[in-house]
Amino acid sequence: MKNFFLFTILSSLVLAQTPTPYAKESARPSESWVKSGIIYEVYPRSFSKEGTFAGIEQQLPRLKELGVSILWIMPIHPVGAEKRKGSLGSPYSVMDYYGINPEFGTLDDFQRLVNKAHELGLKIVIDLVANHTAWDSKMFIEHPEWFTKDSSGKFIAPVADWSDVVDLNYNNPELRRYMIEMLKYWVRDIGLDGFRCDVSEMVPVDFWDQARTALDSIKPIFMLSEGMYSEHHLKAFDVTYGWNSYHTMADIIAGKKSATEMDSILQRESLSFPKGSLRMRFSSNHDENAWDMPDVTKFGTEGAKLAAVLTISFPGVPLLYNGQEAGNDVKLGLFEKFDIDWNKGAEWSDFYKKLYTVRKTNPALATGSYQSIMTDHAEKVYSFLRTDGTNSMLVAVNFSDTEQTAVLKLPASLSKAKYADAFSGKSIQAKSIKQITLPKFGYKIIIVK
């Protein structure tokens, strides 16, 4: 929901300069499969030629081989016809929270998809659109008292531009009960492993807290907030969107900011969020792809690869949007069907496989501590060390469009360290680490022994 977040994005770039009350708290604990997870976002209309659940199911072995571990399926419910945008309508205009969009198949088809994902060891979550429904939704027809009116008694959209949806009113306790029972159904009866929660900041925090308590009573799940509220980390959500890191990274690649701003991201997050908070890191998603441009267009080939390296090595949980692993340069609009050309993506698929293998075989990149490494070209060359006690990883990236040679000011603890390239496993001489040369938008991920 891009337009709502324009303000959120801008404000996120200047997170708290002094500690918030939440910074003194601890984030809710998350399952190990969440902390070490790699999220893959599926847009069913575009993911396969068929645009169906069966089309997704056929590619599950490929996704498993790619290295992702959590599948996020964008909204699966029937789409409203009244005030519809485009010929197919927005998937975020939901008619029935218990229903299945016939474009994609049946409930049995979806259940097979869930079962197959679980057989392969993959977790699966769906998009939850809890803030609003379609104007012709089952809920609006049967329970208009659950929706928001303005001072004149007229039902309203949550945001003026979202003309195809009507706002839900969470002051109504019956609505809250309905929504929580609906969420329990998808976890208990269908076997989902959680939810990605659309415009979560526009739904009361205490509702999310109630919902999480109810869902935790069924089984361990994953909850992803499309927002940046610090309090979301206390009880309800495992992960919040790293809009701040995405836009800062984009500005550095574009030459608008210094590479030192990457350190500022973590400093400001430490002042805003509870200790141990997990942020989702990404170089694209369905909003950025549809409303701005694909990552390979925005950053260029080299820049897109650099951004991908940062999403898996910078503290947080990485996301891959469908088509990134094929170098997709098509904007996948949300109101029509646009296809991904999977035939041109061998280079990118191999790249992401290697990248995710490096993350999975080096746990420091998922759960290790972070230490900034100063360089004598700090405005262009960014470096940091991740370590979990048994595994240490050194990362260096060149944010400029020209080759850079920089001296890394390594800590004394690494004076006798040995180094190896994380991709090839080949040894690297210490002197070529201490004074490192990187091509334009180049990077190195180095195992420190």
NUZA-675097 format. One record per residue (C-alpha): residue in three letters; x, y, z. Coordinates in steps of 0.001 Angstrom, whole numbers. Layout:
<nugus>
+------+---------+---------+---------+
: fipa :    east :   north :      up :
+------+---------+---------+---------+
:  ALA :       X :       Y :       Z :
...
+------+---------+---------+---------+
</nugus>
This chain:
<nugus>
+------+---------+---------+---------+
: fipa :    east :   north :      up :
+------+---------+---------+---------+
:  MET :       0 :       0 :       0 :
:  LYS :    2467 :    2521 :   -1326 :
:  ASN :     770 :    5903 :    -956 :
:  PHE :     113 :    5569 :    2765 :
:  PHE :    3745 :    4859 :    3382 :
:  LEU :    5156 :    7918 :    1629 :
:  PHE :    5062 :    9784 :    4916 :
:  THR :    6199 :    6737 :    6872 :
:  ILE :    9153 :    6267 :    4539 :
:  LEU :   10254 :    9886 :    4806 :
:  SER :    9914 :    9956 :    8566 :
:  SER :   11691 :    6620 :    8906 :
:  LEU :   14855 :    8099 :    7484 :
:  VAL :   15159 :   10159 :   10628 :
:  LEU :   14302 :    7642 :   13321 :
:  ALA :   14684 :    8623 :   16946 :
:  GLN :   17773 :   10684 :   17760 :
:  THR :   17244 :   10040 :   21468 :
:  PRO :   16075 :    6739 :   22998 :
:  THR :   12350 :    6028 :   22933 :
:  PRO :   10696 :    4164 :   25837 :
:  TYR :   10581 :    1079 :   23607 :
:  ALA :   14379 :    1020 :   23250 :
:  LYS :   14591 :     -40 :   26895 :
:  GLU :   12332 :   -3047 :   26286 :
:  SER :   13127 :   -6417 :   24710 :
:  ALA :   11451 :   -7664 :   21558 :
:  ARG :    9256 :  -10737 :   21774 :
:  PRO :   11253 :  -13936 :   21143 :
:  SER :   10997 :  -15460 :   17670 :
:  GLU :   11401 :  -18999 :   16426 :
:  SER :   14860 :  -19954 :   15127 :
:  TRP :   13375 :  -20541 :   11654 :
:  VAL :   12252 :  -16921 :   11649 :
:  LYS :   15626 :  -15507 :   12708 :
:  SER :   17509 :  -17540 :   10113 :
:  GLY :   14756 :  -17359 :    7495 :
:  ILE :   14859 :  -16095 :    3933 :
:  ILE :   11454 :  -14798 :    2810 :
:  TYR :   10203 :  -15168 :    -759 :
:  GLU :    7221 :  -13052 :   -1838 :
:  VAL :    4875 :  -14637 :   -4401 :
:  TYR :    2454 :  -12600 :   -6533 :
:  PRO :     209 :  -15414 :   -7807 :
:  ARG :    -976 :  -13567 :  -10935 :
:  SER :    2537 :  -13086 :  -12250 :
:  PHE :    4505 :  -15923 :  -10707 :
:  SER :    3494 :  -18473 :  -13350 :
:  LYS :    1979 :  -18422 :  -16828 :
:  GLU :   -1100 :  -20086 :  -15353 :
:  GLY :   -1384 :  -17550 :  -12552 :
:  THR :   -2683 :  -20266 :  -10225 :
:  PHE :   -1859 :  -22120 :   -7016 :
:  ALA :    -915 :  -25113 :   -9163 :
:  GLY :    1584 :  -22902 :  -10982 :
:  ILE :    3176 :  -22034 :   -7644 :
:  GLU :    3155 :  -25653 :   -6468 :
:  GLN :    5055 :  -26772 :   -9567 :
:  GLN :    7898 :  -24413 :   -8732 :
:  LEU :    8224 :  -25249 :   -5032 :
:  PRO :   11199 :  -27602 :   -5607 :
:  ARG :   12963 :  -24798 :   -7494 :
:  LEU :   12336 :  -22368 :   -4646 :
:  LYS :   13622 :  -24902 :   -2149 :
:  GLU :   16766 :  -25341 :   -4238 :
:  LEU :   17136 :  -21570 :   -4516 :
:  GLY :   17478 :  -21459 :    -737 :
:  VAL :   14415 :  -19580 :     475 :
:  SER :   12641 :  -20896 :    3552 :
:  ILE :    9471 :  -18815 :    4116 :
:  LEU :    6935 :  -18261 :    1322 :
:  TRP :    4740 :  -15191 :    1587 :
:  ILE :    1767 :  -15483 :    -764 :
:  MET :     113 :  -12158 :   -1611 :
:  PRO :   -3683 :  -12008 :    -986 :
:  ILE :   -5455 :  -15204 :   -2003 :
:  HIS :   -9046 :  -14052 :   -1441 :
:  PRO :  -11775 :  -13076 :   -3966 :
:  VAL :  -11391 :   -9515 :   -5274 :
:  GLY :  -14225 :   -6991 :   -5153 :
:  ALA :  -16039 :   -5898 :   -8331 :
:  GLU :  -17532 :   -2629 :   -7099 :
:  LYS :  -15231 :     354 :   -7788 :
:  ARG :  -12638 :   -2132 :   -9051 :
:  LYS :   -9322 :    -777 :  -10299 :
:  GLY :   -8205 :   -2189 :  -13637 :
:  SER :   -9748 :   -5266 :  -15227 :
:  LEU :   -8744 :   -7694 :  -12464 :
:  GLY :   -8853 :   -5433 :   -9415 :
:  SER :   -6397 :   -5044 :   -6569 :
:  PRO :   -5657 :   -8216 :   -4578 :
:  TYR :   -5880 :   -5954 :   -1516 :
:  SER :   -9614 :   -5371 :   -2152 :
:  VAL :  -10925 :   -8447 :    -333 :
:  MET :  -14495 :   -9732 :    -724 :
:  ASP :  -14371 :  -12679 :    1668 :
:  TYR :  -11644 :  -13508 :    4191 :
:  TYR :  -12709 :  -17166 :    4153 :
:  GLY :  -12880 :  -17344 :     366 :
:  ILE :  -10422 :  -18148 :   -2418 :
:  ASN :   -9894 :  -16049 :   -5549 :
:  PRO :  -11159 :  -18286 :   -8395 :
:  GLU :   -8374 :  -16855 :  -10596 :
:  PHE :   -5974 :  -18957 :   -8551 :
:  GLY :   -7991 :  -22148 :   -8048 :
:  THR :   -9938 :  -23683 :   -5181 :
:  LEU :   -9439 :  -24155 :   -1478 :
:  ASP :   -8350 :  -27735 :   -2208 :
:  ASP :   -5736 :  -26389 :   -4619 :
:  PHE :   -4452 :  -24028 :   -1965 :
:  GLN :   -4406 :  -26783 :     645 :
:  ARG :   -2275 :  -28925 :   -1675 :
:  LEU :     108 :  -25993 :   -2063 :
:  VAL :     409 :  -25634 :    1718 :
:  ASN :     910 :  -29369 :    2197 :
:  LYS :    3555 :  -29591 :    -527 :
:  ALA :    5426 :  -26616 :     909 :
:  HIS :    5485 :  -28283 :    4311 :
:  GLU :    6698 :  -31560 :    2802 :
:  LEU :    9667 :  -29651 :    1423 :
:  GLY :   10372 :  -28015 :    4765 :
:  LEU :    9110 :  -24593 :    3692 :
:  LYS :    6945 :  -22351 :    5871 :
:  ILE :    4018 :  -20562 :    4223 :
:  VAL :    2222 :  -17335 :    5178 :
:  ILE :    -425 :  -15267 :    3412 :
:  ASP :   -1112 :  -11572 :    3139 :
:  LEU :   -3676 :  -10388 :    5684 :
:  VAL :   -5576 :   -7229 :    4679 :
:  ALA :   -7104 :   -6326 :    8035 :
:  ASN :   -7619 :   -2594 :    7577 :
:  HIS :  -10325 :   -2609 :    4907 :
:  THR :  -12454 :   -4712 :    2564 :
:  ALA :  -14011 :   -4359 :    -874 :
:  TRP :  -17213 :   -2277 :   -1047 :
:  ASP :  -19100 :   -5416 :   -2080 :
:  SER :  -17494 :   -7646 :     535 :
:  LYS :  -19505 :  -10189 :    2446 :
:  MET :  -18736 :   -8332 :    5664 :
:  PHE :  -19902 :   -4952 :    4356 :
:  ILE :  -23156 :   -6460 :    3114 :
:  GLU :  -23862 :   -8418 :    6294 :
:  HIS :  -22287 :   -6140 :    8929 :
:  PRO :  -22147 :   -2504 :    7807 :
:  GLU :  -21917 :   -1550 :   11487 :
:  TRP :  -18325 :   -2868 :   11435 :
:  PHE :  -17207 :    -100 :    9068 :
:  THR :  -16134 :    3529 :    9506 :
:  LYS :  -18378 :    6516 :    8756 :
:  ASP :  -17487 :   10181 :    8530 :
:  SER :  -19276 :   12941 :   10444 :
:  SER :  -22075 :   12983 :    7862 :
:  GLY :  -22754 :    9259 :    8257 :
:  LYS :  -21106 :    8294 :    4974 :
:  PHE :  -18910 :    5201 :    4736 :
:  ILE :  -15340 :    6073 :    3813 :
:  ALA :  -12191 :    4654 :    2300 :
:  PRO :   -9192 :    4564 :    4679 :
:  VAL :   -7205 :    6790 :    2280 :
:  ALA :   -8760 :    8883 :    -489 :
:  ASP :   -6720 :    7199 :   -3223 :
:  TRP :   -7892 :    3745 :   -2096 :
:  SER :  -11293 :    4245 :   -3695 :
:  ASP :  -11887 :     514 :   -4176 :
:  VAL :  -12005 :    -304 :    -445 :
:  VAL :  -13949 :     721 :    2668 :
:  ASP :  -12415 :    1217 :    6116 :
:  LEU :  -12995 :   -1231 :    8991 :
:  ASN :  -13739 :     178 :   12458 :
:  TYR :  -11841 :   -1688 :   15186 :
:  ASN :  -13788 :      77 :   17901 :
:  ASN :  -16379 :   -2630 :   17303 :
:  PRO :  -15679 :   -5674 :   19538 :
:  GLU :  -17709 :   -7991 :   17279 :
:  LEU :  -15407 :   -7173 :   14355 :
:  ARG :  -12382 :   -7998 :   16477 :
:  ARG :  -13831 :  -11362 :   17460 :
:  TYR :  -14680 :  -12174 :   13842 :
:  MET :  -11193 :  -11304 :   12616 :
:  ILE :   -9420 :  -13322 :   15292 :
:  GLU :  -11592 :  -16389 :   14644 :
:  MET :  -10859 :  -16013 :   10932 :
:  LEU :   -7104 :  -15916 :   11575 :
:  LYS :   -7342 :  -18974 :   13788 :
:  TYR :   -9151 :  -20841 :   11004 :
:  TRP :   -6296 :  -20337 :    8531 :
:  VAL :   -3674 :  -21484 :   11029 :
:  ARG :   -5618 :  -24284 :   12730 :
:  ASP :   -7592 :  -25748 :    9819 :
:  ILE :   -5442 :  -24949 :    6768 :
:  GLY :   -2041 :  -25115 :    8423 :
:  LEU :    -644 :  -21675 :    7650 :
:  ASP :    2510 :  -20625 :    9490 :
:  GLY :    1537 :  -16998 :    9922 :
:  PHE :     666 :  -13735 :    8188 :
:  ARG :    2178 :  -10711 :    6510 :
:  CYS :     -36 :   -7892 :    7763 :
:  ASP :    -863 :   -5167 :    5260 :
:  VAL :    -813 :   -1517 :    6456 :
:  SER :    -508 :   -2826 :    9998 :
:  GLU :       5 :     659 :   11404 :
:  MET :   -3595 :    1509 :   10440 :
:  VAL :   -4975 :   -1249 :   12707 :
:  PRO :   -4862 :    -784 :   16505 :
:  VAL :   -1813 :   -2289 :   18202 :
:  ASP :   -3937 :   -3889 :   20909 :
:  PHE :   -5856 :   -5844 :   18261 :
:  TRP :   -2619 :   -7301 :   16928 :
:  ASP :   -1587 :   -8193 :   20475 :
:  GLN :   -4898 :  -10023 :   21034 :
:  ALA :   -4621 :  -11827 :   17714 :
:  ARG :   -1065 :  -12997 :   18358 :
:  THR :   -1970 :  -14402 :   21753 :
:  ALA :   -4824 :  -16363 :   20157 :
:  LEU :   -2644 :  -17706 :   17354 :
:  ASP :     233 :  -18647 :   19663 :
:  SER :   -2185 :  -20931 :   21487 :
:  ILE :   -2405 :  -23027 :   18292 :
:  LYS :    1241 :  -23310 :   17215 :
:  PRO :    4421 :  -21236 :   16751 :
:  ILE :    3894 :  -18788 :   13887 :
:  PHE :    5522 :  -15876 :   12069 :
:  MET :    3992 :  -12399 :   11941 :
:  LEU :    5382 :   -9724 :    9600 :
:  SER :    4290 :   -6099 :    9993 :
:  GLU :    4190 :   -3833 :    6949 :
:  GLY :    5130 :    -955 :    9147 :
:  MET :    7767 :     492 :   11438 :
:  TYR :    5989 :     873 :   14781 :
:  SER :    8436 :      95 :   17582 :
:  GLU :    5649 :   -1282 :   19778 :
:  HIS :    4807 :   -3926 :   17182 :
:  HIS :    7904 :   -5813 :   18364 :
:  LEU :    6759 :   -6154 :   21967 :
:  LYS :    3942 :   -8694 :   21638 :
:  ALA :    2466 :   -9095 :   18173 :
:  PHE :    5123 :   -9151 :   15471 :
:  ASP :    8390 :  -10925 :   14814 :
:  VAL :    9572 :   -8631 :   12017 :
:  THR :    8816 :   -5113 :   10770 :
:  TYR :    9581 :   -3553 :    7379 :
:  GLY :   13021 :   -2002 :    6941 :
:  TRP :   11794 :     846 :    4765 :
:  ASN :   14527 :    2998 :    6294 :
:  SER :   17368 :     702 :    5217 :
:  TYR :   15947 :     260 :    1711 :
:  HIS :   15678 :    3965 :     976 :
:  THR :   18998 :    4815 :    2585 :
:  MET :   20715 :    2098 :     544 :
:  ALA :   19017 :    3372 :   -2629 :
:  ASP :   20185 :    6932 :   -1954 :
:  ILE :   23775 :    5779 :   -1396 :
:  ILE :   23798 :    3759 :   -4629 :
:  ALA :   22437 :    6827 :   -6434 :
:  GLY :   25280 :    8930 :   -5006 :
:  LYS :   22951 :   11084 :   -2897 :
:  LYS :   24345 :   10015 :     487 :
:  SER :   27577 :    8778 :    2002 :
:  ALA :   28097 :    5077 :    2717 :
:  THR :   28488 :    6032 :    6393 :
:  GLU :   24685 :    6360 :    6502 :
:  MET :   24463 :    2547 :    6659 :
:  ASP :   25907 :    2669 :   10177 :
:  SER :   23449 :    5423 :   11040 :
:  ILE :   20580 :    3062 :   10231 :
:  LEU :   21521 :     667 :   13024 :
:  GLN :   22341 :    3469 :   15453 :
:  ARG :   18917 :    5024 :   14988 :
:  GLU :   17145 :    1672 :   15108 :
:  SER :   18818 :     946 :   18446 :
:  LEU :   17305 :    4170 :   19778 :
:  SER :   13828 :    3410 :   18434 :
:  PHE :   13178 :    -327 :   18636 :
:  PRO :   13177 :   -2878 :   21468 :
:  LYS :   16392 :   -4842 :   21915 :
:  GLY :   16579 :   -7819 :   19561 :
:  SER :   14022 :   -6423 :   17090 :
:  LEU :   14138 :   -8060 :   13661 :
:  ARG :   13799 :   -5840 :   10585 :
:  MET :   13059 :   -7091 :    7080 :
:  ARG :   15741 :   -6078 :    4573 :
:  PHE :   14901 :   -5943 :     869 :
:  SER :   16050 :   -4552 :   -2458 :
:  SER :   12546 :   -4837 :   -3962 :
:  ASN :    8999 :   -5874 :   -3085 :
:  HIS :    5602 :   -5702 :   -4803 :
:  ASP :    5147 :   -2000 :   -3949 :
:  GLU :    8586 :    -877 :   -5087 :
:  ASN :    8350 :   -2996 :   -8243 :
:  ALA :    4838 :   -1878 :   -9220 :
:  TRP :    4885 :    1795 :   -8229 :
:  ASP :    8568 :    2667 :   -8703 :
:  MET :   10630 :     180 :  -10759 :
:  PRO :   12274 :   -3259 :  -10554 :
:  ASP :   15608 :   -3414 :   -8744 :
:  VAL :   17636 :   -4140 :  -11900 :
:  THR :   16190 :    -982 :  -13474 :
:  LYS :   16553 :    1182 :  -10375 :
:  PHE :   20062 :     106 :   -9400 :
:  GLY :   21490 :   -1379 :  -12609 :
:  THR :   22868 :   -4930 :  -12760 :
:  GLU :   25910 :   -4324 :  -10543 :
:  GLY :   23965 :   -2145 :   -8111 :
:  ALA :   21180 :   -4719 :   -7799 :
:  LYS :   23703 :   -7409 :   -6898 :
:  LEU :   25343 :   -5143 :   -4330 :
:  ALA :   21909 :   -4430 :   -2807 :
:  ALA :   21185 :   -8167 :   -2660 :
:  VAL :   24484 :   -8789 :    -849 :
:  LEU :   23509 :   -6220 :    1768 :
:  THR :   20037 :   -7707 :    2269 :
:  ILE :   21558 :  -11058 :    3302 :
:  SER :   24468 :   -9719 :    5335 :
:  PHE :   23117 :   -6590 :    7049 :
:  PRO :   21379 :   -7402 :   10383 :
:  GLY :   17795 :   -8504 :    9697 :
:  VAL :   15698 :  -11003 :    7769 :
:  PRO :   16054 :  -10844 :    3942 :
:  LEU :   13240 :  -10770 :    1389 :
:  LEU :   13286 :  -11764 :   -2287 :
:  TYR :   10399 :  -10679 :   -4533 :
:  ASN :    9381 :  -13113 :   -7260 :
:  GLY :   11274 :  -12477 :  -10467 :
:  GLN :   14346 :  -10948 :   -8848 :
:  GLU :   16060 :  -14315 :   -9247 :
:  ALA :   15419 :  -14028 :  -12997 :
:  GLY :   16599 :  -10435 :  -13344 :
:  ASN :   12994 :   -9383 :  -14027 :
:  ASP :   12773 :   -5840 :  -15398 :
:  VAL :    8977 :   -5763 :  -15841 :
:  LYS :    6798 :   -3720 :  -13502 :
:  LEU :    4281 :   -6224 :  -12132 :
:  GLY :    1218 :   -4006 :  -11800 :
:  LEU :   -1378 :   -5018 :   -9240 :
:  PHE :   -4546 :   -4554 :  -11304 :
:  GLU :   -3693 :   -6670 :  -14377 :
:  LYS :   -1667 :   -9777 :  -15176 :
:  PHE :    1981 :   -9240 :  -16103 :
:  ASP :    4255 :  -12186 :  -16790 :
:  ILE :    7790 :  -12815 :  -15571 :
:  ASP :   10215 :  -14093 :  -18210 :
:  TRP :   11886 :  -16947 :  -16377 :
:  ASN :   14011 :  -17976 :  -19374 :
:  LYS :   16563 :  -15162 :  -19102 :
:  GLY :   17439 :  -15607 :  -15455 :
:  ALA :   20197 :  -18238 :  -15228 :
:  GLU :   22849 :  -15701 :  -14185 :
:  TRP :   20621 :  -14277 :  -11480 :
:  SER :   19375 :  -17635 :  -10237 :
:  ASP :   22944 :  -18875 :   -9796 :
:  PHE :   23839 :  -15631 :   -8043 :
:  TYR :   21031 :  -15922 :   -5492 :
:  LYS :   21683 :  -19629 :   -4904 :
:  LYS :   25295 :  -18854 :   -4020 :
:  LEU :   24272 :  -15883 :   -1912 :
:  TYR :   21748 :  -17860 :     129 :
:  THR :   24156 :  -20763 :     526 :
:  VAL :   26686 :  -18344 :    2013 :
:  ARG :   24074 :  -17049 :    4467 :
:  LYS :   22863 :  -20515 :    5466 :
:  THR :   26351 :  -21942 :    5996 :
:  ASN :   27561 :  -18929 :    7959 :
:  PRO :   25135 :  -18317 :   10851 :
:  ALA :   26898 :  -15088 :   11823 :
:  LEU :   25176 :  -13420 :    8862 :
:  ALA :   21765 :  -14254 :   10343 :
:  THR :   22223 :  -13954 :   14085 :
:  GLY :   25716 :  -12621 :   14708 :
:  SER :   26689 :   -9331 :   16312 :
:  TYR :   27572 :   -6345 :   14137 :
:  GLN :   30761 :   -4283 :   14233 :
:  SER :   31436 :   -1430 :   11840 :
:  ILE :   34861 :   -1460 :   10168 :
:  MET :   36182 :    1990 :    9355 :
:  THR :   37846 :    2666 :    6010 :
:  ASP :   39848 :    5561 :    4606 :
:  HIS :   37206 :    5895 :    1855 :
:  ALA :   34207 :    5845 :    4178 :
:  GLU :   32001 :    7866 :    1857 :
:  LYS :   32221 :    5135 :    -801 :
:  VAL :   33443 :    1891 :     793 :
:  TYR :   31355 :     352 :    3563 :
:  SER :   32585 :   -2578 :    5654 :
:  PHE :   31430 :   -4483 :    8718 :
:  LEU :   32068 :   -7653 :   10718 :
:  ARG :   29387 :  -10141 :   11803 :
:  THR :   30263 :  -12773 :   14407 :
:  ASP :   28379 :  -15282 :   16532 :
:  GLY :   31365 :  -16572 :   18519 :
:  THR :   32152 :  -19548 :   16302 :
:  ASN :   31680 :  -17957 :   12885 :
:  SER :   32888 :  -14530 :   11735 :
:  MET :   32169 :  -12825 :    8420 :
:  LEU :   33712 :   -9686 :    6981 :
:  VAL :   31715 :   -7774 :    4358 :
:  ALA :   32987 :   -4947 :    2179 :
:  VAL :   31046 :   -3147 :    -553 :
:  ASN :   31848 :    -324 :   -2948 :
:  PHE :   28884 :    2015 :   -3353 :
:  SER :   30510 :    4032 :   -6149 :
:  ASP :   30390 :    3600 :   -9917 :
:  THR :   34203 :    3523 :  -10148 :
:  GLU :   36796 :    1099 :   -8800 :
:  GLN :   37891 :    1891 :   -5242 :
:  THR :   40908 :     863 :   -3162 :
:  ALA :   40444 :    1371 :     568 :
:  VAL :   42352 :     588 :    3741 :
:  LEU :   40214 :   -1331 :    6246 :
:  LYS :   40924 :    -465 :    9873 :
:  LEU :   40552 :   -4004 :   11188 :
:  PRO :   40313 :   -4650 :   14932 :
:  ALA :   43368 :   -5991 :   16754 :
:  SER :   41536 :   -9277 :   17351 :
:  LEU :   41959 :  -10048 :   13642 :
:  SER :   45749 :   -9481 :   13589 :
:  LYS :   46437 :  -13191 :   13118 :
:  ALA :   43252 :  -14093 :   11278 :
:  LYS :   43132 :  -16085 :    8067 :
:  TYR :   40669 :  -15227 :    5347 :
:  ALA :   38730 :  -17103 :    2679 :
:  ASP :   36322 :  -16030 :     -36 :
:  ALA :   32819 :  -17019 :    1065 :
:  PHE :   31722 :  -17905 :   -2475 :
:  SER :   34710 :  -19970 :   -3628 :
:  GLY :   36263 :  -21027 :    -331 :
:  LYS :   39686 :  -20006 :   -1634 :
:  SER :   42183 :  -18429 :     759 :
:  ILE :   42802 :  -14689 :     546 :
:  GLN :   46031 :  -13027 :    1634 :
:  ALA :   45624 :  -10733 :    4619 :
:  LYS :   47294 :   -7814 :    2859 :
:  SER :   44626 :   -7829 :     135 :
:  ILE :   41984 :   -7598 :    2853 :
:  LYS :   43624 :   -4801 :    4817 :
:  GLN :   43939 :   -2817 :    1602 :
:  ILE :   41034 :   -3961 :    -477 :
:  THR :   40252 :   -3169 :   -4099 :
:  LEU :   36673 :   -3419 :   -5302 :
:  PRO :   35278 :   -2818 :   -8798 :
:  LYS :   32382 :    -422 :   -9323 :
:  PHE :   29482 :   -1515 :   -7120 :
:  GLY :   31693 :   -4457 :   -6158 :
:  TYR :   31566 :   -6501 :   -2979 :
:  LYS :   33333 :   -9211 :   -1012 :
:  ILE :   31987 :  -11548 :    1640 :
:  ILE :   34904 :  -13051 :    3533 :
:  ILE :   35091 :  -15872 :    6044 :
:  VAL :   37361 :  -14911 :    8936 :
:  LYS :   39141 :  -17905 :   10463 :
+------+---------+---------+---------+
</nugus>
